[in-house]
């Protein structure tokens, strides 16, 4: 399916935590903590993320630390 054919899914904010499986919540938390980087290969099983095989973390040296 191409990007143009995808329809966004909207859920009420209160129901997102209750309905989102724990594996997706953990994956979202991982992405948030990663901040910058790439996930080259993500394994999905039964509609749930199970393994990120290769992860690269990018560090920017911009001098504003």
N, C-alpha and C positions, 0 to 999 in steps of 0.2 A: 504494500500500500504506500502510495506516495504522500508527501506532506500535505498537498492540497486536498487530498481526500479524507484527511483526519478531522474529526470533530472534537472540540474540547469537551471534557467532562467536568461539569460543575457539581460540587457537593456542598451542602450547607456546612459551615465551619464546625459546628458542634458535632456533626456526625462523622467527620473525617477521622478523628482519633479512634472512635469506637469501631469503625468499619475497616480501617486500613490494617492489613495483617502486620504482625510484628516484624517480619522479614523486610517489608517495604519501609516501615518506620526506621529500622536499623540502617538500611541502605541510604535513606534520606539523611539521617544523622551523620553517616560516614561522609557523604558528599558535602554536607555543611561544614564538617570539621576539616575536610581536605582543602577547602577554599579555592585553590588553584591546582590544576593537574589534569591528568587524563586517565580514563579507565579504558584500556585497549580491548579487553575481552570480558564480557559479563555473561555468566551462565544463568539462565532462567529455567526453572523446573516447575511444572504445574502452575505457571503464572506468577511465580515468586522468585526473587533474586536469591541465588544460593552461593555464588562464588564470583569474585572479581579476580581473575587470574594474573593480570599484569597491571600494575599501577605505577605511574610516574608522578612524582611530585615536583612542581615547578617552584622555584624560589626566585623572586625578583630582587635584584640589588639596585634599588632606586635611590638610596641615600636618605630617605625620609623616615628611618627607624629611630 
